[in-house]
Structures are given as structure tokens and as C-alpha cells.
């Protein structure tokens, strides 16, 4: 009810509501107050996160990446008249090419390049088909000189986080904040778990700043959460000010 009340009371969200797209208000606590000029929304779906980012950072430019046709169309319709929001209908991975994506029944929110494992058991979603999508490294699609710091990179790709992080490696020196959904259990086959993502980002010079929105399953225990990282470069520059 609190989420619904906040969404209804803010006119910035009404364009989304008219299209059945609600902002991801649950991320507001983690991200409000950050100084952000560029948002990289990897796994944009229909624009739920970008809708929140546009409200939190009204002066920022948003570059969103969503490979599936249906949510990409909904995203384009939502931001059709927003000059500072740009969508690339692609996924982010380690190499340029085409791949199959398993499409889920829950409005594509659980769709993944990886085969579902415990995702269906815990959350009840199921695969209903496949779609061939284009993937590549972030800089295959977006020239890096368009990224103006401070930059927030969000990754929500249903088990494909490690591959997406690796696919962003050329852009990571320009990223100040990184917000990633990570799992403690294998929701998708052969996915990297939270400790592996944390270790990889440490190699890239990012420190864990906070954990948010943890989901707990009675049988599995902690399942998934959102992790906020900050670049050591950014931390150092702040301390010198």
C-alpha cells in the first residue's frame, strides 16, 4: 500500500501507470541521494527501473538495454517523447552474436539466457517459449564517450550477471555506482552466485556499499538481493574533496 500510495502521488509515474508499468520503488532507498548524470540500465524490461531513475535523476541521460521484443516495444512507447532516454534492443554479454533467450510467463520479468533451475520452484514462473536475441559487449552498442560521470550502472539479468559484468568491463572505469541483483542459490542453471559477483567486481575496483531488498524463502533461506557497489576511484575522489 505504501508503494502504491507513493506511485499514485507522483505525477512523474503516471505515464507508466497508464501503460501498466510501475516504477521499481523498492530501489529508492538504495539509490536516492546519489549524484548521477548517466544511467546504464542493463536488463531494462519494460522500463520499470528507468522510470524510477528518471524521477531520481531528472537531469541524467539514460541508456537502456533490453533484448526481448515485447518489453522493448513497451519501453519505447513509455519513453517515446523523452529525449534523454535511449533504448538498445540488445542484451549485454561477453561476445557479439545471437543467442536464444528463454521467455517466461510472468511478463518477461524472469526471462533469461540461462535455463531456469529453482526459479520456477521458488517464484512460480515458467518458461513459455524462446526468442533469438542479439547480445554483445556494452561498447559494441554504446560509444563510451557518451558516458558522462558520475555514472550508475544497473544490472538485472536473471542469472546472467557475471557475463553482463564482463561485457561491461570497458565501461567500468567510467562507472561510479553499480547496482546488481545477485542470487545466493542457483535460480538458473550454472549461474554465478553473489560471492562470485562480489569477488569479480572487487577485481574491477568496486567495493560493496550495501545490500537491499533481500528475499527469504522458508525452505531455501536467503535467495536473492540487490547489491550496491561503489568504485574505489569514486570513493577516493570524494575523500579528497
N, C-alpha and C positions, 0 to 999 in steps of 0.2 A: 504494500500500500504506500509506503514511503517513496519507493521508486516511482510508482505511478503518479503520485502527487507531484513530485519534482518534475517529471517529464511534462505533465499537463500544464504546470505553472510557467514553463519556459517556452516562449514563442519560437525560439531557435529550433526546437524539436518538432514543431507541428508539421512541417513539410514531410518529415519522416513518418509521423503517425498517420498522415493521410494515405500513405502508401503501405502501411502495415509494418514499418521499420522503426524500431525503438532504439534509442542510443544505449550504449553499454554503460549505464550509470554506475555500475558496480566498480568501475575502474577509476572513478573520480577521486576517491581518497588517495590513491597511489600517485596520481598524475597532476592534481591541481597544484598550482603554485610554481610549476617548472617554467623556466624561461625557454620557449621553443619557437623557432622560426620555420623549421621544416619538419614535417611528419612523414615517415615512410610506413605505410600500413600494409604489411605483408600478410596475406590471408584476409582480405578486406570483406569477403562475403558480400552482403547487400549494402554495406556502408554503415553498419551499426557503430563501429569504433570511430570511423571518420566523422560521423555525426557528432559524437562526443568531442572529438579533437577540434572540430570547427568551432565548438562553443567554448572550450577551454582556452584555445589559442586562436582567436579570430583573425589575427594578422598573419598566421602561418600559411605556408603553401603545403598542400597535402598531395603526396604521390602514392596512389593505392595500387595494389597488385592482387588480382583475383582471376584465376584461370577458368572457372566454370561459366558457361554461357548464361544460364538463367540469373544467378545472383549478379553477374556483371551487368546485365541489362537493367536490373532493378537499381544498381548503383548509379548507372549513367542517368537514369530517369530522375533519381533523387537529387543529383548534383548538376543537372543539365545547365543551370544558369550560374554556377559558381566558378568564376574564372581562376580561382586559386586551388581548385581540386581537380586532379588529373588521374585517370584510371588507365592501367595497363592490363589487358586481359591475358595475363600470363601468371605462372607460378614461379617462385624462386627456388632454385636448386643448384647443384654443383656443376652442371654442364648444360649446354644449349641443346635442345631437342624436343621431341614429342614423347609423351608418356600417357599411360592410362590412369585415370582417376576413378576411384570407387565412389559413386554418388549415393548418399544416404537419404533416408526418407524424411528426416527432420529439417526440411527447408535448407538442405546442404550444409548445415552447421557442423555435422560430424563427418562430412565427406573428406576423403584422404587419398593420397597417392599410395599409402600403405593399407594392407588388408586389415580389417578390424579383427581384434582379438577379444579383449574383455570389454570393449566399448559397448557392445550390444548387451552383454550380461549386466553391466552396471547402470547404463543410461537408457537402455531400451531401444536405441536406434538400430536400424538395419539397412543393409545395402540393397538398393533397388535397381542399380544399373551401373554402367561405366561410360566415361566420356574421355575422348582423347584431347589432351590439353598441351599447350606449349609451356615449357619451363626453361629457365636459364639463370645465369648469374645476374644480380641486380644491375650491374653496369653493362650488361648486354642490352638493356632496355632503357635505362636512365643515365644520361651523361652525368658524371659525378660533379661537374662544375655547377649543376643546378641545385646541389645540396648546400644550403646556407646554414651555418651553425648559429645557435645551438640546434641540434637535431635529435628528434626522438624516433627510434626505430621500434615498431611493434611487430611481433611475430606470433601468429596464432594459426598453426597449420596442421593440427591434428596428427601429432606423432612425427612429423617431418621436420622438427625444429633444428636438429643438428645439421641436416642438409641445407636448410634455409640459412642458418648462421654461416656455414661455409660458403654459401652462394652470395653472401653479403660482404665477404672479407675485404674486398677492395674499398667498400664504402665505410667500413667500421672505423677507420681513423678520423672520419668526419662526424661520427655519431657520439653524442654526449650521454644520452639515456637509451637504454634498451629494455623493453618490456616484453617478456616472453611467457607464454603458457607452457608449463612443463609438468610431466607426469612422474609420480612415484611408482606406479605399476604400469605394466605393458598393456595399454588400451589398444594399441595397434602392433601388428607383428613386427618384431625386430626394431622397434623404435628406441631411440636413445632416451634414457631416463634423466631425471632432474640433476643428479650428481654429475652425469656426463656433460650436460649442457653447462653447468656451473664451471666445471673444470676447463671446458673448451673456451668459454668466454674469459676465464682468468688468463689463458694463454694470449688472448687478444687484448688484454689490458683493461678488463672490466671487473669491477667489484660488486658483489651483491649488496644492495641497499635496503631491500625489504621484500617480504612475502605477503601476498594478499589473496583473498577470495579462495581459501583452501576448501576443497570439497572432501568430506569424510564419508566413507561407505561402511556400514555396520560390519560387513564381513572382511573387506579388504583393508580397512583403516584409511589413512590419508591417501587420496587418489591423484588429485591434480590441484595446482595452484598457479597464481600469476606471480612472476618474479621480476622485480625492478632492479636493473643494474645501472651503474654509472661508470663512465670511463675514468681511469686514473688520471688521464690528462686533464679532464674537466675538473676533477676534484682538486688537483694541484693548482690549476689556474684560479679557482675560487679562493683557496687558502692564501694565495699570493696577493689577492686584492685587499 
